[in-house]
């Protein structure tokens, strides 16, 4: 799958947990000191603002058009549906590079958003049409995210983990603008006007791309271990094309020679064995820390995923009788809490995942149980506490993937993780909607809170995966001294 050096750099561990302590103690510089990172983050942030506008306005528009929690939940389920394409996109990123994914993903998002806006403008608001546009839009967004997330370690090699964590915190910070803009602009432009404001934001990362801040071109990588050139007896002799002979003048190869060499390299990459996605699964399975977090993340996606978010918005409008503006402000407060929880993890110089993961899940579980209390301040406190814990869990998960997964399979492994968590998240709107119909909204919060405690039990039972293994001590030397 990967060579030993790559596995060591990624912090791989043996099944008994060896190597965990060394990887968790590494320190990285602050990525905000890098000018290229700031430019990249600015384009990313502008795109995130539009995504936040869309994510806030679309469920509220669906409620206005249909007055149905089921329609709201299924529009939100477009995100996990798009995750079905994640393994293929991850394999594309590892094999062909991330540049095409970024550009094509953004253009697909812009096209789907334009189609949705034109349908609404023409009065075509059938839920299945909106769902189809939402799936295409989210799939384009997944391609864009797969591209830049996979490219972060190569783009910022001095601080890949902190860069990924900081970008995740920036995502949450910019999503705060969505509910605030909805609350401020809704009386003036309406829900459809808000969706039109989302359209230009897809081009902000393309502007950053045009000024030269982009992932480097990467040659197709073979998923198999290759021997060093000095030890490979079957490797061809070093070529002096475009290089320097030993002790001689520099030679420049003709263009046709370079084109032929590039074509041969591309053909060699195309002839690689088709076991690429399996290598990503092997990387997940061999590192127990990633496996533990994957199981926890899947349960949380099913219990606290899009269905829970839709249920909270629905309860704010239907149970507490808030206006669209007031619901937008409440969601903004929830996003602020999520950002704070995220920053508490992402801005630490060292990443020790088990502690923030456990505390975050505990906060989410307690918050869900508190939501059954029919007192407005208690309910809002629970919403804020749950978002705080979920923000901490989110930062821990995304940073741990960059820290522990080998770079050569990051796209494939991430794609498989998104597929599994997305599949689990598909259960969320079905389960939450059905439960709400049977027992009502407050008891649904209680059941979800009890279900979340199973993740705490899972983390406790797998604590050994994070435990550092002491190095064997050298035996004492015997001497002839009395």
Secondary structure by P-SEA (a helix, b strand, c coil): cccaaaaaaaccccccccaaaaaaacccccccccaaaaaaaaaaaaaaaaaaaaaaaaaaaaaaacccaaaaaaaaacccccccaaaaaaaaaaccccaaaaaaaaaaaaaaaaaaaaaaaaccccaaaaaaaaaaaaaaaaaaaaaaaaaccccccccaaaaaaaaaaaaaaaaaaaaaaaaaccccccaaaaaaaaccccaaaaaaaaaccccccccccccccccccccccccccccccccccccccbbbbcaaaaaaaaaaaaaaaaacccaaaaaaaaaaaacaaaaaaaaaaaaaaaaccaaaaaaaaaaaaccccccaaaaaaaaaaaaaaaaaaaaacccccccccaaaaaaaaaaaaaaaaacccccaaaaaaaaaaaaaaaaaaaaaaaaaaaacccccaaaaaaaaaaaaaaaaaaaaaaaaaaaaaccccaaaaaaaaaaaaaaaaaaaaaccccbbbbcccccbbbbccc
